[in-house]
Amino acid sequence: MLKERISILENAGVISAEVAEFVNQVIDEDLVAFMDKESILEMFTTHLAMAAQRICTGQEVETLDESIWNEVVNSSGIHQAEKLYETLMEKSPCTFPEGEKRFLLMHLCNLYQ
């Protein structure tokens, strides 16, 4: 289902083939352990794809509300989320700015809850 969603975004011209390949690689290599959390994975992979597309095309990047970020930083899964984030960024076709990093870490922390 996750890869189907990415395929739909690519076929509709919403994301590039490069971004689709990146997200599909992440699904195959890094998210297998979380397949029981499908709704969270759907949100995360969609956000990852859309964020990567925005960043790779130089579009404006969102920022996470500071109060929400404080909750993320204090969550029990933050250290695991940061490690997984670094792994994902090694595969990324673009460099994620701090604002997007925070959004992705929020989603990743939800996977570790």
C-alpha positions as CSV (number, residue, x, y, z in Angstrom):
1,M,0.0,0.0,0.0
2,L,2.8,2.4,0.8
3,K,4.5,2.0,-2.5
4,E,1.2,2.2,-4.3
5,R,0.7,5.7,-2.7
6,I,4.2,6.8,-3.9
7,S,3.4,5.4,-7.4
8,I,0.2,7.5,-7.5
9,L,2.1,10.6,-6.5
10,E,4.7,10.0,-9.2
11,N,2.3,9.1,-11.9
12,A,0.3,12.2,-11.2
13,G,3.4,14.3,-11.6
14,V,3.4,15.4,-7.9
15,I,6.8,13.9,-7.2
16,S,9.7,13.1,-9.5
17,A,11.0,9.7,-10.3
18,E,14.1,10.4,-8.2
19,V,12.0,11.3,-5.1
20,A,9.8,8.2,-5.7
21,E,12.9,6.0,-5.9
22,F,14.3,7.5,-2.7
23,V,11.1,7.0,-0.7
24,N,10.6,3.4,-2.1
25,Q,14.2,2.6,-1.0
26,V,13.4,3.9,2.5
27,I,10.3,1.8,2.6
28,D,12.2,-1.3,1.5
29,E,15.3,-0.9,3.6
30,D,14.4,1.1,6.7
31,L,10.7,0.9,7.5
32,V,10.1,-2.9,7.4
33,A,10.1,-3.1,11.2
34,F,7.2,-0.7,11.4
35,M,4.8,-2.3,9.0
36,D,2.3,-2.9,11.8
37,K,1.9,0.9,12.1
38,E,0.4,1.4,8.7
39,S,-1.4,4.7,9.3
40,I,1.6,6.3,10.8
41,L,3.8,5.0,7.9
42,E,1.3,6.4,5.4
43,M,1.6,9.8,7.0
44,F,5.4,9.6,7.2
45,T,6.1,8.4,3.7
46,T,3.7,10.9,2.2
47,H,5.3,13.7,4.1
48,L,8.8,12.4,3.2
49,A,7.9,12.3,-0.5
50,M,6.3,15.8,-0.5
51,A,9.0,17.3,1.6
52,A,11.8,15.9,-0.6
53,Q,10.0,17.1,-3.7
54,R,9.7,20.6,-2.2
55,I,13.3,20.8,-1.1
56,C,14.7,19.3,-4.4
57,T,12.8,21.9,-6.4
58,G,13.7,24.8,-4.1
59,Q,10.2,25.5,-2.8
60,E,9.5,27.0,0.6
61,V,9.8,24.7,3.6
62,E,7.5,24.6,6.6
63,T,8.5,24.9,10.2
64,L,7.2,22.9,13.2
65,D,5.5,24.8,16.0
66,E,8.0,25.3,18.8
67,S,5.7,23.8,21.5
68,I,5.2,20.6,19.4
69,W,9.0,20.5,18.8
70,N,9.6,20.6,22.6
71,E,7.3,17.5,22.9
72,V,9.3,15.7,20.2
73,V,12.6,16.5,21.8
74,N,11.4,15.1,25.1
75,S,9.7,12.0,23.7
76,S,11.1,8.6,24.5
77,G,11.9,7.7,20.9
78,I,13.9,10.8,20.0
79,H,17.3,9.1,20.0
80,Q,16.2,6.2,17.9
81,A,14.4,8.6,15.6
82,E,17.5,10.7,15.1
83,K,19.5,7.6,14.2
84,L,17.0,6.5,11.6
85,Y,16.8,10.1,10.3
86,E,20.5,10.1,9.7
87,T,20.2,6.8,7.8
88,L,17.4,8.2,5.6
89,M,19.4,11.3,4.9
90,E,22.3,9.3,3.5
91,K,19.9,8.1,0.8
92,S,18.2,11.4,0.2
93,P,18.6,13.2,-3.2
94,C,18.6,16.6,-1.4
95,T,19.6,18.1,1.9
96,F,16.8,18.6,4.4
97,P,16.8,21.9,6.3
98,E,16.2,22.1,10.0
99,G,12.5,22.9,9.7
100,E,11.8,19.7,7.6
101,K,14.1,17.7,9.8
102,R,11.9,18.5,12.8
103,F,8.7,17.4,11.0
104,L,10.3,14.1,10.0
105,L,11.6,13.5,13.5
106,M,8.1,14.1,14.8
107,H,6.8,11.4,12.5
108,L,9.7,9.0,13.3
109,C,9.1,9.5,17.0
110,N,5.5,8.4,16.5
111,L,6.8,5.1,15.0
112,Y,8.8,4.4,18.2
113,Q,5.9,5.0,20.5
